Amino acid sequence: MASAAGTSGGSASLADPLLPSGKKPVGAKGKYWEAADKEARRAAKESGGEDGRPLLFRTYKVKGALLHTYRALIFIRLIAVLLFFGWRIKHNNSDIMWFWTMSVVGDVWFGFSWLLNQLPKYNPVKTIPDIAALKRQYDLPDGTSSLPGIDVFVTTADPIDEPILYTMNCVLSILASNYPVDRYACYLSDDSGALIQYESFVETAKFSTLWVPFCRKHCIEPRAPESYFELEAPLYTGTAPEEFKNDYSSVRREYGEFKERLDSLSSAISKRSDVYNSMKTDQGDAQATWMANGTQWPGAWIDTTENHRKGHHAGIVKVVLDHPTRGHNLGSQACTQSLNFTNTDTRIPMLVYISRGKSPSYDHNKKAGALNAQLRASGLLSNAQFIINFDCDHYINNSQALRAAICFMLDQREGDNTAFVQFPQRFDNVDPSDRYGNHNRVFFDGTMLALNGLQGPSYLGTGCMFRRIALYGIDPPHCRQDNIVVEASRFGSSILFLDSVSKAINQERSTIPPTLSETFLTEMETVVSASHDKESGWGKGVGYIYDIATEDIVTGFRIHGQGWRSMYCTMERDAFCGIAPINLTERLHQIVRWSGGSLEMFFSRNNPLIGGGRLRILQRVSYLNMTVYPVTSLFILLYALSPVMWLIPDEVYIQRPFTQYVVYLLVIILMIHIIGWLEIKWAGITWLDYWRNEQFFMIGSTSAYPTAVLHMVVNLLTKKGIHFRVTSKQTAADTNDKFADLYDMRWVPMLIPTVTVLIANVGAIGVAMGKTAVYMGAWTIAQKTHAALGLLFNVWIMVLLYPFALAIMGRWAKRPVILVVLLPVAFVIVCLVYVTVHILLGGIVAF
């Protein structure tokens, strides 16, 4: 976060904001990209556009010299792989035929999965929003705007695993976004139903009356206060630097007091409830939780009862901030400061709290159910044409992000047929070396750009803007029937909501929500009740999809299958940033859920082979790759455990002639990395990103992915799906170390195979050294060559598992040099044990 400021003046005080250096930003095209829409822009300029709308994003393609080389190498490697298979089958000589058979099956699967991964990368495309063109077209001279409405969804499930401060910073960044204040609303879904979450939300609304005008007045970035105040010296681009110094100090002080109020809420709610409960003697033993206005909280109580526990309470909808045309309804509770906001818009977007109803009698459908409840409630209240959703641990890092997404939705070329716009995910809490590949740049900057050249990127769960009617299961314009009937059997029994669906389909827009009468609020609570989804199309063909651990990929698949396309939006300043689990165990739990959900999709009616009637062929291939990739881990695990053969006295070869076999393998593996090197070029990532991806894939392939496959087998036999587990974002107790969680090793059963592989390869290298000492004089040149080639494989596995070895070391891993010493010591000890045992048993047992 501090990089933008820290490079120019790390010694600057907070009272001395950094001014822009005048350095030109890096071009959008990059060194290996060129414009791909020159003809379209020329035609639009000459004709004024097909329908009067401008071109609102720019398209770039990889330069021909690099792209043609890239494609040629893919084709050459495909030929080489086929020749390798033919050679292996022709020379089916092995010392262990069952292992040879398994290895051939594994190699065939490796080749197939590589092809599934590589084919969709045939035509990478980068699309950059033209926000200046959007402003010229939709920002009116009188200061108003004709931009369409946006409903912003934030989801949180637990105030412990997902700290409240993260959630409230997400909300504040949304409220301060650079979008017409009367054209968007923020909805927070609290799946815990906890009063502390609601009252934190109210406190955030109060603080926003200071924070939002401050952001607008001084044009600051980012607009999440926690991230902004962490900057060593904020980069100032506004027009009043002297005034900024005083405003900055005042707002920072007020933010500190805001955080103190959040911290004190838990004890305040508990004390307040104790007082009210002592006064309500007629309530019996029920210990209710009380709101500040003296009414009982309808959600989860501190001392839980049957109807007020987590997972069993009525639905709650509370409009914390009304639509700005009707005032923020905070009264005297708003933050009032001496800051001068005379020429600044002080209005705040509408802010709504939702906690969907839950009952033990119904499946809550996890995050997908929470999103669908928001979708229905927002349909009644604001019914915006577009929706963007965030996980609570993400925030808007670029205040222009909402406008950027709208550029794709309103563009004259594919705008009307674009269902969603996905942004890359970025994280600002990852350790500098990115030990566990959290940044995942190979996927976000490589695979997603490749899919952008097909039917579009997949939905990634957060930082994605949707067209509302696409979520409702309505076909794109070029496939849509006239006079669509909105049926209660699909959308539920709420008459008001059915009417809102019809208005959404017909694009009947209203900038001001209905009056918040008691009847209307009751209807909103009804559509977020526990049973509203039952016997309807919700979670099947309407809304976010149910019955799967990863609702994102299957929801995107369903939308693509209807014929919609999607777009991938890249911005020079990252649109959003979030928190990633830097603890290895938490990261692997996350991977189990993702990969397990992918396998569930393959064995569902959303299987890419049979579902999605309007999917393009390469888009179908990409979805097939997303659903079957965990299976690859079974063969990787088999190969990774093969070094135990070093323990066998005699020479054992998986394939003869062995030298030729290894040379084939080395050539094929080398070609993968040459192709990867070209991907690094056009994706704009580094070798470290690529290497971390390789290392973590090996760790996952010996732990998380096999666990997901096992879960899938259990699911097929018992019909029990992947257990949803909220990834904990809490850090370790050591608050002095930002990356303390990185060094906290939490042992779980899924790590056993990885430990076994690590021990097997350490043992194999040690035994190999021992055999060299014992037999070197008796070995032929061929035997020495074979031993060296086999040892090369062991070393390669060890290098890939290096981050896992560091994880085992815990806090000792802060000094990686210790591992560099420990591993050779371990090799030598195994070697000495082997030689000693060989001498002691020599002549008795052939070892």
Secondary structure, DSSP 8 states (H G I E B T S, - for coil): --HHHHHHHTT--TTS-B---------SS-TTEEES-HHHHHHHHHHT-SSS----EEEEEE-HHHHHHHHHHHHHHHHHHHHHHHHHHHT-B-SSHHHHHHHHHHHHHHHHHHHHHHGGGSS-EEEEE-HHHHHHHHB-TTS-B----EEEEEEES-TTTTTHHHHHHHHHHHHTSSS-GGGEEEEEEETT-BHHHHHHHHHHHHHHHHHHHHHHHHT-S---HHHHHTSSS-B--SS-HHHHHHHHHHHHHHHHHHHHHHHHHHHHHHHHHHHHHHH-GGGTT----B-TTS-B-SSB-SS--GGGBTTBB--EEEEEE--GGG----GGGS---S---TTS-----EEEEEE--B-TTS---HHHHHHHHHHHHHHHHT--SEEEEEETTEEESSTTHHHHHHHHHH-TTTGGGEEEEE----BSSS-TT-TT--S-HIIIIIIHHHHTTTT-----SSSEEEEHHHHTT---TTT--SS----HHHH-S-HHHHHHHHHHHTT---SS-----HHHHHHHHHHTSTTTTTTSSBTTTBSS--SSS-HHHHHHHHHHHTT-EEEEB--SS-SEEE----SHHHHHHHHHHHHHHHHHHHTSTT-TTTS-TT--HHHHHHHHHHHHGGGHHHHHHHHHHGGGGGGSSS---SSBSHHHHHHHHHHHHHHHHHHHHHHHHHHT--HHHHHHHHHHHHHHHTTHHHHHHHHHHHHHHH--------------S-TT-TTGGGG-----GGGHHHHHHHHHHHHHHHHHHHHHHHHTTT--HHHHHHHHHHHHHHHHHHHHTHHHHHHHHGGGGGSTHHHHHHHHHHHHHHHHHHHHHHHHHTTTS--
